[in-house]
Amino acid sequence: MIFENNATIRRRDLITRLAKLYFDNQLVEKIDQIPLELFPKRGDASRCCIYRSRAVVRYRLMALLGYNIEDEQDELKPLAEYARQALERTSIEAPVLTVIDDACSSCVKVNYFVTNACQGCVARPCMVNCPKDAIQMVDGHAKIDHAKCVNCGRCQNVCPYHAIIYMPVPCEEACPVGAISKDEHGLEQIDYSKCIFCGKCSRECPFGAIMEKSQVIDVLRTFSQPGGSIAMIAPAIVGQFPADFTKQVSALKALGFTKVVEVATGADITAEHEAAEFMEKMHENEPFMTSSCCPAYTEAVEKHIPEIKKYVSTTKTPLGFTAEILREKYPDAARVFIGPCIAKRKEALDNPLVDFVLTFEELGSMFVAKGIDVGTCDSEESELPAGNIGRAFPVVGGVADAIVKGVEGKCECKPIVIDGLNKKSITLLKAYAKGKCPGNFIEVMSCEGGCVAGPGVISNPKIATKKVQEFTSQ
């Protein structure tokens, strides 16, 4: 699981550059200079040449401006024109992810390779145990015929010298539902009829070829609109910046938000309603109920685990409840969710009460662009402060603990936690739907470690978890 590398550092730098140009009122005038500044003539290139490196930067900037790269065919259209259109658009369109084919390295198809560690042993267990006769000895070393190989891995398991290695395609390996694969040109493509928008492919791609369609420009524009802009911050924000929560609230207002509201307020409501729903289902002799606050999980239910749908809580998500409150209280303000999640972009597209979504990564880059040091900001309280029940939601077990406390003395709750969606846990959920569930409440988190480990975070999840736990224990 990768949370920071050169690909993420470059993406954050581009977000910072875009935001700074916006703050300086020079976005349209200077955006076309960014690829040239990063890869000047006779300078070093991250790709085969500076021209391809510049092209990749151009496509990344298009994604950060909110465009779907697969749909953009005009290679002569300047970035300035894309920026101008971004400044004028009034709505956001699906999908929330896009693949930059020029950045994709066309990784070899998932398979096994024999390394130089092969000793050409007499036992040759790799050959004997291969079910497809795909391994032969060539010049004293084992060699795999990839046209016959079915990637079963038996050869690797039996090699006494550990000479056979597994070479995955990182994005395909990370996807829990098989939604990403190669097209006829060997480039990755996303099947949105299968995608659950968990963001694991974008986080794991070492070439930064899979990106979110950012809404940074759209959010920046809301700062100057008459009704103002409200930051709806996910409770996981506590662990993201080196400052206490009240300073983070102040920093958001310094950035341009008129009000800051905790989505943990909505999580408190979710916990209350979900506990009541759980008790009702138990009185109706339902075998179990699952949580519903993770949008990647509910998307997986719709597309891949329909047999468990009847057991999923119908309670609204914390974001859903929070947006409803704000619509009544501040009807003219833009409502912007800020969190660690890519799937929330899809949830927002489906919920007309949520205008835009930012990740913590984007927020951090915007702070840098405006020269805001969160640690030196004044302290301010958020609007509609939340309780510690909702604030604990981003850590694994937080939702389950809330239900246990909510039904204490009224109903027995035997919680089970699914810590991360992957092929194994999805198979397990399917088994639970068939009556093999050992508990009666299942908390499901798409990201291993909880929301604090989402694809849009900037802090080490272990450190973030500790900060959230300290915050909720005050």
C-alpha positions, 0 to 999 in steps of 0.5 A, a space after each residue: 500500500 503506497 501513500 507517498 512516492 514520486 508519482 504522488 509528489 508530482 501530482 500534488 505539485 501540479 495541483 499546487 501550481 494550478 491553484 496558485 495560478 488561480 489565486 494569482 488570476 493567471 490560470 488561463 494565461 500561464 497554464 501552458 507554460 507548466 509542462 515547459 517549466 517542468 521539462 525545459 529544453 535539454 533538461 532531464 526527462 522522466 520518460 523517453 524524451 522531454 516531449 513525451 514527459 511534457 505530453 504526460 504533464 499536459 494530460 495530467 493537468 487536463 485531468 486536474 482541470 476535470 476532464 476525461 482524457 479518453 474523450 479528449 481527441 484534439 491534441 492541438 487544443 491548448 491547456 488555456 482553452 481547457 482552463 477557460 472552459 473549466 472556469 465557465 462550466 456549471 456542472 460535473 460529469 461522470 466518470 470520476 476516474 480517467 486513464 492517461 494512456 501516454 503515462 501507462 507503461 503497458 505493464 506485461 500481462 500478469 505472469 510468472 518469470 524464472 530468474 537467474 537464481 534457477 539452478 537447473 536442478 535434477 528434481 525439476 518440480 516446476 516442470 512436474 507440477 505445471 498443469 499446462 506443460 508450460 515449463 521446459 529446460 532451455 540451456 540448463 535453466 527453466 523457461 516458462 512458455 507464457 502462451 501456455 501459462 495460466 498463472 496458477 503459481 504452482 511452479 513458484 510454490 514448489 521451486 526450492 531456490 525461490 527462483 520464480 517470481 510473480 510479476 503483477 500489473 499493480 493496478 489490476 492487482 489492486 482492483 478488488 472487482 476486476 474492473 481494470 484490464 488491458 485493451 487491444 493496444 496493451 493499455 489499461 482501461 476501466 470498465 465502469 459497469 464494474 468499477 466501485 470507485 475505491 481508488 485503489 488502482 490510482 493509488 497503486 499505479 507506479 506511473 501515475 497513469 490513473 487519475 481522478 478528475 479533480 474539482 479543484 477549480 470548481 471549488 475555488 470558484 465557489 469562494 467568490 459566489 454570493 452564497 459562500 462555500 461550506 467545507 464539509 470535512 470528514 472526521 479523518 481530517 484530524 490525522 492529516 495535518 500537523 495541527 489540532 482540529 481548531 487550527 484546521 478549521 481556521 485554515 479552511 476559512 483562511 483558504 476561502 470557505 465561509 463556514 466549516 462543518 463536521 461530517 461527523 455531525 451527520 455520522 452521529 445521526 447515522 449511528 443513531 438511525 442505524 442502531 434503531 434499524 439494527 434493532 428493528 431487523 433483529 426483532 424481525 429475525 433477520 440474520 444480520 445487517 451490514 453498514 452502509 456508510 462506505 460508498 465503495 462498499 454499497 457500489 460493490 453491493 449493487 454491481 458484484 454482491 447483489 445477494 447481500 443487498 437486502 441485508 445492507 442498512 438503508 440509513 443515509 450516509 454521514 455525508 447525506 445527513 450533513 448535506 440535508 442539514 446544510 440545505 435547510 440552514 444555508 440554502 444558497 451556499 455551495 456544499 463541498 465535501 473534503 475527505 480521503 475518499 474517491 468513491 465520495 465523488 460518485 456519491 456526490 454525483 448521485 446526491 444533488 445536495 452535494 456540489 463538489 468533492 475535494 480530497 485531503 491531498 487536494 486540500 493540502 496542495 491548496 494550502 501550499 498554493 495560498 501560503 497557509 501554514 496550518 500550524 500557525 493559524 488561529 483556533 476556531 470552532 466548527 459549525 454544528 460540532 459533533 460528538 465522539 461517536 461520529 468522530 470515530 467513524 474513520 477508524 476500523 471498528 468505529 461504526 461497529 462500536 457505535 452500533 454496540 453502544 447504541 443498542 446496549 441494554 436493548 439488543 445483543 450486537 455481535 459485530 464483525 469487521 471487514 477491514 478492506 474490500 478485496 477478492 477474499 473479503 468479497 467472497 466472504 460477504 457472499 458466503 455470509 449472504 448464504 447464511 454463514 455469518 457468525 455475527 449479526 452486524 457487519 461493518 464494511 470498510 473498503 480501505 484497509 485501516 478505514 477511511 484514514 487509509 483512503 486513496 486521498 490521504 496525505 498522512 501515514 494511516 497509523 499516525 492518523 489512526 492514533 490522532 483520531 483515537 486521541 481526539 475522540 478520547 478527549 
